[in-house]
Amino acid sequence: MKTTTIILSLFLVFLGNAQQPFEKGRVIDSIPITAAPDETFALYLPKTFDPEILSSIVYIFEPAGRGAVGIRPFIAASEAHGHILVCSNSIRNGSYNDNFDKTDRWFNQVFSTFKIGDNQVYLAGFSGGARLATTIAVLTDKIAGVIACGASFSQNQAHTPTDQKFSFVGVCGNKDMNFNEMFRAQEYLDKTGFTNTLITYSGDHSWPPSEELINAFNWLAVQAHHKEYVTKTDAALLDGYHKSYRHAMHTKQPLLSKERLSRTIASYGSLFKTDSLLSKLDSLQTSKLYRTAVKARNSAFEKESKLTSMFLTRFNQEYLDPKKADLKWWKREIQKIDKKSSVGHTEVAYLTARIKFKVFAAAYERTQFAIPKATPQQIQYCKSLRTVIYPPKKR
């Protein structure tokens, strides 16, 4: 594919070229692409940035092309790990081929401006931007790692990771509409032996909190050490191990504890003795509290799958023929799941939030990206349905 060959050539041609001066420690919102001045990107240089030293870099894909918005959650991680941050203002959800072309020009510009170390290129994205980031990593072999927030892979099978070319970390809130998807992606990657982890937290479909992105980069830093991309000192590794352990012990939620303990053991088990952690993990997984939590989440995933299928099938039918739409039906069904979430288990509340946002997002996307373009009647139907799902707050 075109993107693969062009991006590979950029690593060879532009590595180490002359650099322009940019202010450190500040988001620079709009830097034009020389080859296409109407295309721009945002930039953040960590305060420790040295133009004479090979740097690591994170290319960030923001689904609405908001460069500064995409960069801000990563600033703390940038300062902690020394990564350059860049986020396009021109690449957004839409045609992959168009975005590949824009990415080529963007990579070209950045690699001609900064000295980037080999195996020091990371990609990150949110939602559709996460799918695009993963796709680009799959189509090249020069990406060290991907941070996919709120989504995993594109629907194109050719974009699904198969060979171990990079490390993959998913980051997703428990009320995110793609929460279930991220677990399925993890199961797939685990079966293929692909180096990956999934970081979950309390949140919805939005950019993750900066602390979760720091955790993601901490994990990627250990993977880079294992692959000998970089060499971390024993002191730095021990500090990372202690931080990961404290993070695992910081929560009383059994599912989060299991996730974090497992990640700590997998990351540091070959470097330090983790017998005590293995014992804690074994005790946790055999506890009634943990088994109950697993059962509740699995049950929620099953219910979510059935309800999502029912709602999206109904939506697709009514979208095709808005005259037959029954918004009263939607109101009744939404009220049903809202009522269950208010009196049921916490997992029921999470699945309700995920389902409602899935339908809302589907209605929104049809008004923006539908091919063929949505008719006025279809647009009005989508707007009305979104109002049913999230009624305007009374003033």
NORGIHU-V567147 format. One line per field, one symbol per residue. ss: DSSP state (~ for helix, > for strand, _ for the rest). psi: psi as a letter, one per 40 degrees, with the letter a starting at -180 (. if undefined). burial: 1 if it has 16 or more other ideal C-beta (glycine too) atoms within 10 Angstrom, else 0. A space follows every 10 residues. Layout:
ss->???
psi->???
burial->???
//
This chain:
ss->_~~~~~~~~~ ~~~_______ _______>>> >>>__>>>>> >>>>______ ____>>>>>> >_____~~~~ ~~__~~~~~~ ~_>>>>>>__ _____~~~~~ ~~~~~~~~~~ ~~~__>>>>> >>>>>>_~~~ ~~~~~~~~~_ ____>>>>>_ ______~~~_ ______>>>> >>>_____~~ ~~~~~~~~~~ ~____>>>>> >________~ ~~~~~~~~~~ ~~~~~~____ ___~~~~~~~ ~~~~~~~~~_ ___~~~~~~~ ~~~~~~~~__ ____~~~~~~ ~~~~~__~~~ ~~~~~~~~~~ ~~~~~~~~~~ ~~~~~~~~~~ _~~~__~~~~ ~~~~~~~~~~ ~~~__~~~~~ ~~~~~~~~~~ ~~~~~~~~~_ _____~~~~~ ~~~~~~~~~_ _____
psi->iddddddddd dddeheiiii hihifihhdg hihdegdehi iiihhidehh eeihiiihhh hhdefgdddd ddeedddddd eehihihiee hihahddddd dddddddddd dedihhiiff hiiiihbddd ddddddddei fehdihhhhe iciiehdeeh hcigdiihhi hhieehdedd dddddddddd defhhiihhi ihiagihiid dddddddddd ddddddefdi hiiddddddd ddddddddee iehddddddd dddddddede dihfdddddd ddddeeiddd dddddddddd dddddddddd dddddddddd gddeigdddd dddddddddd ddeaiddddd dddddddddd ddddddedeh hiiiiddddd dddddddddg ihhh.
burial->0010011001 1001000000 0100001100 1010000011 1111110010 0000111111 1110111111 1111101100 1111111111 1110010011 1111111111 1111111011 1111111111 1111111111 0111111111 1111000011 1000111111 1111111111 1110110110 0001111111 1010101111 0111111111 1111100010 0100001001 1001101100 0011111111 1111101100 1101001001 1001000001 0010011001 1011001100 1001100110 0100100001 0011001000 1000101111 1111111111 0110011000 0001000110 1100110110 00000
//
